[in-house]
Amino acid sequence: MPKVNVLSQTGEVVGDLELAPELFDVDVNAHAVYTVVKNILANRRQGTQSAKTRAEVRGGGKKPYRQKGTGRARAGSRTQPNWRGGGMVFAVKPRSYRYTTPKKVRRLALKSVLTSKVRDDELIVLDALKLDAFSTKQAAEVLKAVKADQKAYIVLGEADETLARSFRNIPTVETVVVDSINVYDLLRFDSLIMTKDAVLKAQEVFHA
């Protein structure tokens, strides 16, 4: 059963915490992670690309020139695809790229990434995280104290407007509530900072 130190927001070790092996100590499945990341990125695509077919481009009402005697290839319309300004043969149209990955695969990918964070010493557990007022300066000091002043993904047990507003001015940091974490965002950040409350809630929610 993996165990990590629990830090105060000033960087002092105040205890330790045993992590649930079914969430933080599983066999890492790289293909499941790839599958879920691909799914997340596909679902984020706008799908607004659009090109015109030969029926939609302007022109084409009159035959460009007579059929024979010009020495050129015959042509019936200026909108044909092999002409400059003509329409596309298989024009792309707005579409949704959204699809769903099975829940078991999503859970396996999440467990794999969390396990990797623990094994790579990228998981930082805080006893609590509180700020008295909105302060980006104090937020930066917390990151420096726990030695996570690079790209940090902060997971809270519950929403906290003060923390969210304090950290959002730091471009390399993102704060989320534990039930909103996803595999892609976990991979984007170097450090994963979780409050003790968030760890316990994650073990309760994602253990299956």
Disulfide bonds with the S-S distance in Angstrom:
none
